[in-house]
C-alpha cells in the first residue's frame, strides 16, 4: 500500500465503523467512503456525515468490485461469516481487507483459509470504544492516541503492512502495534476478558450478599464501583469475544483461582504484605491514561478549585507554551471546594514543563511516580 486508497468500504456502520468514517473525513482523506449496513444505520450515518454513500448488506459483492480497502466492523462471528462470503466473490487484485474484532486467532485462520491470495488481509483491533453504540454515537476522535493492534499474515508483503499502518496512524490518529494473533489473544484474555468476568462475578456475589444482608449494595461505592464499572456491558456484546477466546481465558481464570486460594491462606497467616507490595510496584508501572495494551504518555495530577475557568486556565497555559494535552480525566471533585484532575502528556520532559506551568499559576501539581 504505497498510496491512500481511492475508496474505502465500511461493512456495518455502527460506533466503530461510523467513527472510522468521521476520522477519515476529519483527517482530510480525499477518497470515497462507502457504508454497508441496515437501512436505519445507513440513514443515520449519512445524516451524520460518516459515509458518502450507503448500501444494504446484500450489495457487498457489487460494491467490492471497485473497492481498494474494506473494514469489517461487525461482531466477531459476523466478521468470520462475511470473510467466508467474500471468499466466494470476485475481489479486485491488491485489495486490502481488515477488521476490528477484539479477538484475532479465529478471524485470521478463517481469512487464511477462505480469501484468495491476490487480496491482503490485515487483522486489526483498535483498543478504543464507548458505552454508546450506533452511528449516531460516532466520534472522529475515538482512536486518537489509542493503540491499534495489527495482526498481519506472515506472507503479507512488508510494504503493504507498512503502508496500511502509516495510513491508519495518519488518518485515525492512533498508534499501531504488531502482534501475532495468538499473542494478542493471550494478552487480551489477561488484561481485558478475565477482568470483565471478575467484575461480573464481584457484582453477582455482592447482589447475593445483599439478599442476605440488606444494605450491602447501598454501601457499594468508591472502589467497588470503580472496579465493577465494566460489569454493565451487555452479554450480547461479549458473547463473541468470550466464545472465540475461551481456550486462553480458561487458564487465566485458573491462575486467578490459584492466586486467590494462596491469598486466602496468606490472610489466615497474616502474611499478605509481599502480595500488596508486589501489586503496588506493578500497578505504578501502568499508566492511568492507557488506551490499549501499552501506553507512551506521562501523567500529571493537579488539585484545582471547583470554580468556573480553572480547566481553561490550565489549557491556555499549556497552549501558550505549545504543550499538547494528550488526555484528560476528572478523578475526584468535592462540590464548591476542590477536585483532582489527571492530565497526560507525550513525554516526561513535557510533563515536567507542565508541572512548572501549573505551579506558577498557584495550582498544586505533581508527576506520576
Secondary structure, DSSP 8 states (H G I E B T S, - for coil): --S--SEEEEES-SHHHHHHHHHHHHHT--SEEEEE--HHHHHHHHHTTS-SEEE-GGGHHHHHTT-SEEEE-S-HHHHHHHHHHHHTS---TT-EEEE--S--HHHHHHHHHHS-TTSEEEEEEE----S--SGGG--TTTTTT-EEEEEE-TTS-HHHHHHHHHHHHHHH--EEEE--HHHHHHHHIIIIIHHHHHHHHHHHHHHHHHHHSTTTGGG--THHHHHHGGGGS-HHHHHHHHHTSHHHHHHHHHHHHHHHHHHHHHHHHT--HHHHHHHHHHHHTS-TT--SS----EEEEEEEESSTTHHHHHHHHHHHTT----EEEEEEEETTTEEEEEEEESSHHHHHHHHHHHHHTT-EEEE--
